[in-house]
Amino acid sequence: MTLTRDTNANARRAAKAAVAYLGEEERWALLQEWLLKEPAGQRNVGRRSLKLEALRSIVCPRVKDGEWDKVLREHGPARWAQELRMANAFASREPSRIA
């Protein structure tokens, strides 16, 4: 593994350990809290902190990067977790496309 992969893997393991004891509601609340604390420029794809990216992959794995950015751009901070939750639920209902 490269240094970047090691760093990403370590961040993912740390985030999983940090939220392992939390229920679903608490995980969404934590995502909302971390989003509010993240500097505005780092909330977007490619700029997110490793901590936020790891939590995002745990809490809302089906929300694609474009949808993530759209939610953060179009909705106020108080609604981010709610809108991401709806996007994740909607994506989980879509049939997978086999190429």
HELIX and SHEET records of a PDB file:
HELIX    1   1 LEU A    3  VAL A   19  1                                  17    
HELIX    2   2 GLU A   24  LYS A   37  1                                  14    
HELIX    3   3 ALA A   40  GLN A   42  5                                   3    
HELIX    4   4 LEU A   50  VAL A   59  1                                  10    
HELIX    5   5 ASP A   65  GLU A   74  1                                  10    
HELIX    6   6 PRO A   77  ARG A   79  5                                   3    
HELIX    7   7 TRP A   80  ARG A   93  1                                  14    
END                                                                             
